[in-house]
């Protein structure tokens, strides 16, 4: 046990010093639900809260990875330490990240000021792994100035990115039916910044007018959501996108809503972790507890309804 404790302490020191290998190891521990990983998060947690966490959401194919690659380049030109966390679909065989580290970010792999990691969502609703915020906290603790989160493109279900980011960027592209669906699906209530990528398309201006029309129907908040045109593959519009992201951060800092957002985010993360662990405990009990199997058999036989069965299960656990 002493060796394990000393290893954890050594990993903590290296992580706080910005060691990339220590950060990678720490994220793996958390992702695998290893007690040492949670102990590490507990140790470094007081050192977090400094990084700006920016979430990217939007339909598949709009170029989120290319945008993030362009942002990373510009942030590095400004001498900012950057971490990128891509949440990918799980492999049905290994439960690992199916897509792996993003091809578009390969030019940054050897940069000591950039850390790139893919995490499997492991079936999490909304496209985000339950360990996502923990990984972001570890990136924050390691001294990163900006943490960029990218979700799988699962449409409106990935609205839970608002539970992880200080600033949410919705990426769309013209000429895409998916993008128009995003406009209609309530997703427009999420973003703080909207980016229209691949903006050399002839329908770009039409789409921007549609977006403005949808935004005008929503609640008029103090922050007016900017729409930024980019051609990320050529690096065009990336400086304007950074300006929009930083303007939003200045706005929420000056209004005091950054603290409110983070409070909401952390409360939701606590509930999500508790719910996930409770679900796993219930699933494990299916194999070990005869009374649970009997309860479910009652449901199958139509002698007990699912809601009542769920209430009985919760009464056992709480």
N, C-alpha and C positions, 0 to 999 in steps of 0.2 A: 504493500500500500504506500510505503514511503517513496518507493521509486515512481509510482504512478503520480503521487502528489507533486514530487519534484519535477516530473515531466510536464505536468499541467502548468506549474509555476514558470518553468522555462519557456513553454509555448506562449504563455501570457506576456512575458517580458519581450519576447521576439515579435509578437503580434503588435504590441504597443509601440515598438520601435520601427514598425513599418515593413517587417520581413514578409515577402510575398509567399514564401513556402509555408511559413507559420499561419498566414491567413488562409491559404488553401487547405491546410490540414484542419484548421478550426472549423471552416465551413463544412468540410466532409463529416466531422464529428457531429455537428448540429443536424446536418441533413440525415444522418444515420440514427438520430435520436440516441446518441451515445451520452451517458451521464457526464462524462468528462467534458463534452462539448457544452452542455448546459452550465456546468460549473465554470467553464471559461467565460461564457457570456455573462454570468453573474459577476465574475471578477472584473471584467472590462466595462461593464455597463455604465458605471459612473463617468467614464471617459468619452461617452458618446453624446450625440446631439449637436455636433459641430458641422457635419457634412450636409450639403444640400441634396435632398433625394428627389430626383426627377423621374416620373413614370411615363412610359410611352405605351400607348394603346392604339388599336386600330385594326382594320381588316387585314387578312394576309395579303402579301404582295404589294403593299403600298411603299415598301422601302424603309421600314423602321430600322433595320440593321444598318443600312447605308447612312441614314440620318445620324444614328448614334456614332458610327465611324467618323463621320464628318465633324460632329460635335466634339468627339474625343481629340481629334487633330487640333481643332481650334482652342480647346481648353488647355492642351499641352503647350500650344504657342504662347498662352498666357501664364504658363508655369503652374497650372493647377494639377493636383494629383487626382486621377480619375479611376473609378471602379465601374465596371459594367456587369450587370447581373441579368442574364437572359433566362427566362423561364420557358422551358421546352416541353413538348409532349413526352410522356414517359414511354420508354421501350416496353412492350408487353413481356419481354423476356428477362431483361436485367433490371428493370425499373430505373434505369439510368436516363440521362438526357439523350433523346433520340437524335437530335440534330447536331449535338456537340457544340463546341465553341464556334462562333459565327465566322464564316469565311471572310466576310467583309471587314473583319477586325484584325486579320492576320498581320497587317502592317504594324500593329501596336504590341504584338506579343512580346517583343524583346525590349520594349520601353520600360525601364524600372519604375516610371511614374504612372503606369497603367496596369490595372489588374482586371482580367476578364474571366468570367465564370458562367457556365451554364448549369442550371439546376433543373431537375425533372419536376414537373408539377404533380406527378404521382396521383393523377386523377382528381386533384383538388378542383372543386367547382370555381369557376371564374378565372381559371388559367394561372393561378398563383399557388406555389407550394406553401404549405403552412409554415415552413422554416424560412420563408423568403425574408421577412423583416429581420429575423435573427441574423441572417447572412448580411443584410444591409447594415445592421448594427456593428457587426464585426468589421466590415469594410470601413465604417465610420471610425471605429476605435483605432484602426491601423493608420489613421492619418489622412484618409482620402478626403479631398475637398468637395468632390461631386460624386454621387452615386447615381448611375443611370440604370433604371429598371426597364426591361423589355418583356412584355408578356406574349404568349402565344396568341395568334389572331383568332379568337373565338367569338368575335362580335360582342353583342351587348352583355353577355354573361361575364365578361372580364371587367365589369364595373368595380369589382373589389380592389382594383389598383388604387382607388381613392383611399383605401385603408392603409396604404403603404407609402405614399408619396406626398412631399410638400407641394409640388407642382405637377400637374397632370397635363401631358401633351397628347392630343388626339391627332394621329396622322391619317390623312385621307388622300385619295388621288382622283383626278377627274376621269370621266368615262368608265367608271366602275359601278356596276349595280350594287356591289357590297357597300360602297361608300354612300350611295343614296339610301340604302337600307339603314346604315348607321345614323343618317340624319333623322330618320323616322322612328328609330327604336328607343328613343329616350337617352341615347348615349350622349347627346348634345348637352345634357345637364352635368356631365362629368368634367369636361376639360377646362383648364385655365388658359391654355394656348392651343390654337388649332393650326396645323401645318398642312398645306396642300403641296404634296410632293409630286415630282414629274410634271411640273407646272408649264412645260413647253407644249402641253396638250392643247388643242384648239378649244376644248370645252372648259378650260380652267376658269375663265371669268364668269361663265354661266354658273359653274359650281359655287364659286365664291358668293355670288348673289343669292343662290339657294341657301347657303350656310347662314348668311346674314339674316335672311328671312326667318329661318328656323330660330336663330338666336333671339330675334326680336320678339318671338312669341313666349319666350321663357321669362322667369323672374328677373327683373332688372337689378342686378347687384351693383355694389360699388365698383367692382372690377369689370371693365369692358373687355371681353375675350378678344385678343388680337388674332388675325388670320395672316399667317406668314406663307408666302410662296417660296418653294425651294426646288432646286434641281440637284438633289443630294449627290448623284453620281458625278457631277461636275463641281461640287462644292459651292454651288450658288445658293445664296439665301441663308447660309448657316450662321453668319455673323448676326443677321437680323433675328434668327431664331434664338440665339443666345441672349440677345438684347431683350427679347420678349420674355424669356424665362427669368432673367435677372430682374426685369421690371416687376414681374409678378411677385418674386420673392421680396423685393423692397416694399411692395404694397402690403403684403400680409405681415411683414415684420412691423411696418409703421402702424398698421391697424391693430396689431396684437393678435391676429387670427392664426399666425403660425403656431403659437403655443396651443391654441384651441384645437387645431388640426392634429398636432402631435399627440395631444391628450386623447382625442377620439381614436387615432390610429393605434395607440398603445392599448387602450381599453379593448378595442376590437381584436387586437392580436392576442391578448390574454384570453378572451372568450373563445377565439378560434383554436388556440392551443388546448384549452380545457376540453372543448367539444371534440377535437381530434383524438385526444387521449382517452376520453370517455368512450368514444366509438370503438377504438382499438380494444379497450378493456372488455366491452360488450361482445365484440367479435371473438376474442379469445375465450370468453366464457361459454360460447356456443359449443366449443369442443370439449370443455372440461366440466361443465355444469349440467347435470341431468335435468334439473328443474327448469333451466332455460329452454332446453330442447322440448320438454313437455309443454311449456308455455307456447312455443311456436307451433307445436303440433295442434294445440287447441285452436290457433288461428287458422291453420290449414284445414282443419275439420269444420270450420265456420261456427265453432262454439264460442269463440271470443274474437271481438273485432280488433284490428291492428292498433287503433288508438288506445284502447284499454290495455292491450299487451305492452305497448310502449310505456304507459304510465306505470305499470307493474315493474318493468325493468328499471325505470328511473328511481322508483321507490327503493329498490334493492341497492342501487349504486350510491345514492345520496345519503 
